[in-house]
Amino acid sequence: MNMNKGKRSLRVIPALLALVLVMTPALGGCGEQETAEPETQESEQTENGDIIAEGTIDDGGLREDMNVYSEDDPDSIVYFYVTVRMGNEGAGTNHTFDEVKNAVRFLNDAHVDNDVYAEALVQVGDSEGPKQGMLGYGETASNASIRIRGNSSSIMPQKSYKLALDDNAGLWRGQSNIALNKHIFDAPRFRNKLYFDLAKEVPEVPSIRTQFARLFVKDETAGEEVFTDYGFYTQAEVPTKKYLSNHGLDRSGYLYKAISFNFEPNEFLKNFDDEDFDLKQMETVVKCKGREDNGRLLELIDVINDNSTDINEIIDTYFDRDNYENWLLL
């Protein structure tokens, strides 16, 4: 799809430690949150089957469904109980919890793509333990994988974790990826959540859902039989296609996580149909979380590096100016 002048398409979501870029061909509501959908669908349907008309990227700016925040309770704490187990080689989860925690993800002041996984049973409850009616209650089989997350923070003794729920595990608040952030470099440990809570009030800039959490871990790979209290974390919503659906955005849109936020040509950044395309190489620069088509992004990078084009023309042609300027203010 060509990006003609006036078709503002690039939007930014301030998410965790990286910038998420959203490039949407159309804005429409999304009534489905938990069911599988075609990756390149062009329209959405409500639960009764009515087709929601497609909009354009200029129709009223970025319209986030604020109902997604209706259950937010900043005074509450969610209790996660995670049993860590040795998985299998086929799934890449054949690691001890010590191996997971000691994975090298940051070396020589740079990110290292080195994810080490173990198997896990994730349960949600209260201060007394897993609770009936909540995720994982009464289950004994593993329903997720666990790894550490973060870059420079990953070398610190207190780790942040990512829990990836299996397809048959169900969802937790519409999410299959649960990020638990320790914020080791933030002395009060609440600035991240405060930021995203305040961002919900900023027009044109989608925020993410956050939740104070307490983590308990039982490491069966070390022979543990009881849960150990790992302390307080901030659970943060991970921008994925489910995020787009949950926030009323276009699930079939373009969604990127910037690893190298330089907006300059890179030999590793090619389109998916290029015969020299290499996904692992591309993901050292940017990770595609949405539609697998880099044509628009490549075009944008080219024009940004064309010094003959006025930057204001670039902004008005390729960006949603309101979104971009409000994001800068944050």
C-alpha positions, -999 to 999 in steps of 0.1 A, spaced: 0 0 0 14 33 -10 17 61 15 3 92 -2 6 127 12 -19 133 39 -22 96 48 -7 98 82 2 62 92 30 59 117 20 61 153 40 55 185 31 36 217 54 43 246 60 8 259 85 -4 285 121 3 274 116 2 236 95 22 212 66 5 195 57 17 161 22 12 148 15 17 111 -22 12 105 -39 10 71 -73 15 86 -89 22 120 -118 0 130 -134 -15 161 -127 -50 170 -153 -71 188 -131 -102 191 -105 -103 218 -96 -140 224 -103 -159 192 -79 -165 164 -83 -142 135 -67 -140 100 -35 -121 100 -44 -98 71 -81 -94 75 -94 -61 60 -125 -56 81 -139 -66 115 -172 -81 127 -192 -76 158 -204 -105 178 -237 -106 159 -219 -107 126 -223 -70 115 -194 -58 95 -178 -26 109 -171 -2 80 -134 5 74 -121 39 83 -91 57 70 -61 67 90 -72 103 88 -107 97 102 -107 113 136 -71 104 146 -61 75 167 -92 60 185 -83 38 214 -111 19 231 -108 33 267 -131 5 280 -100 -17 281 -90 2 313 -124 -2 330 -112 -29 354 -79 -11 364 -75 -8 401 -42 10 410 -46 0 447 -49 -37 440 -22 -64 439 -23 -96 418 -6 -126 431 12 -149 406 23 -184 416 48 -199 392 61 -234 393 92 -238 372 101 -271 356 125 -287 332 108 -289 299 119 -307 267 144 -300 240 118 -299 212 100 -269 229 133 -253 239 124 -254 275 149 -280 287 167 -257 311 169 -252 349 156 -220 365 192 -211 373 201 -214 336 171 -192 328 181 -165 354 218 -165 343 211 -161 306 234 -134 291 212 -108 274 234 -78 277 271 -77 268 295 -49 259 267 -23 264 245 -40 238 215 -63 237 223 -100 231 196 -122 215 199 -151 240 165 -162 254 167 -193 276 134 -209 286 121 -233 311 86 -248 315 62 -233 340 28 -237 356 13 -202 361 -15 -197 386 -32 -166 399 -46 -162 434 -44 -141 465 -21 -139 495 -31 -173 506 -23 -191 473 -39 -200 439 -76 -192 440 -106 -209 425 -119 -193 394 -85 -178 385 -59 -187 359 -44 -222 365 -64 -231 396 -64 -268 402 -41 -276 373 -10 -297 376 4 -297 340 26 -269 328 7 -241 309 35 -216 300 72 -209 295 93 -185 315 124 -164 306 141 -133 320 135 -100 302 153 -67 299 187 -57 287 210 -40 312 187 -49 340 192 -86 332 227 -86 347 213 -75 381 206 -101 409 169 -93 409 154 -103 375 124 -93 355 104 -122 338 82 -129 309 56 -156 311 42 -169 278 10 -188 282 4 -218 260 -24 -217 235 -45 -241 256 -39 -222 288 -65 -195 282 -58 -158 286 -52 -136 316 -71 -103 312 -70 -109 274 -33 -114 275 -11 -144 266 22 -127 274 27 -116 310 57 -92 316 67 -89 353 91 -60 357 113 -55 387 125 -20 378 158 -25 396 171 10 386 140 28 398 143 34 436 106 39 444 96 11 419 64 28 409 74 53 383 68 30 354 32 23 364 26 60 372 38 69 337 14 46 319 -15 55 342 -9 92 334 -5 83 297 -40 70 296 -52 106 299 -32 119 270 -52 120 237 -39 103 206 -13 82 225 -24 47 234 -11 35 268 -8 0 282 -24 -17 311 -3 -21 342 -8 -39 375 11 -42 407 19 -78 413 36 -101 438 55 -131 425 59 -165 442 82 -191 426 85 -228 433 117 -240 415 112 -277 409 144 -278 388 162 -273 421 140 -297 441 119 -270 458 85 -281 472 72 -247 485 68 -213 470 94 -186 476 84 -149 478 102 -130 450 86 -97 460 68 -70 442 67 -64 404 48 -43 379 29 -64 354 29 -45 321 8 -53 290 30 -65 260 21 -48 227 11 -77 203 -18 -83 179 -39 -91 210 -30 -57 223 -43 -41 191 -76 -60 194 -80 -53 232 -75 -16 226 -99 -14 197 -72 -9 172 -67 -26 138 -54 -61 145 -42 -64 109 -21 -33 112 17 -29 111 32 -32 146 70 -30 152 92 -31 183 123 -9 176 155 -25 188 178 0 171 159 33 170 180 51 144 157 53 113 186 47 90 192 22 62 204 -12 75 215 -42 55 195 -65 77 163 -47 72 146 -61 41 111 -70 31 97 -104 39 95 -114 2 132 -105 -5 152 -135 -14 180 -123 10 156 -118 39 168 -132 72 144 -129 102 170 -133 129 191 -105 113 161 -82 110 153 -87 146 186 -72 157 172 -39 142 134 -42 146 109 -69 155 77 -73 136 47 -78 158 20 -73 133 15 -75 95 45 -91 78 52 -64 52 81 -40 56 74 -20 25 60 10 43 88 10 69 115 8 42 99 37 23 98 58 55 135 51 63 145 61 27 126 94 28 139 103 63 174 99 50 167 120 19 181 155 29 162 171 0 129 165 16 117 189 43 111 172 76 77 188 81 66 173 48 78 140 60 59 143 93 27 154 76 30 126 50 41 96 70 33 103 106 2 111 127 14 145 139 -9 147 169 2 113 181 39 120 175 39 154 192 19 142 222 43 112 225 73 137 225 56 156 253 55 125 274 
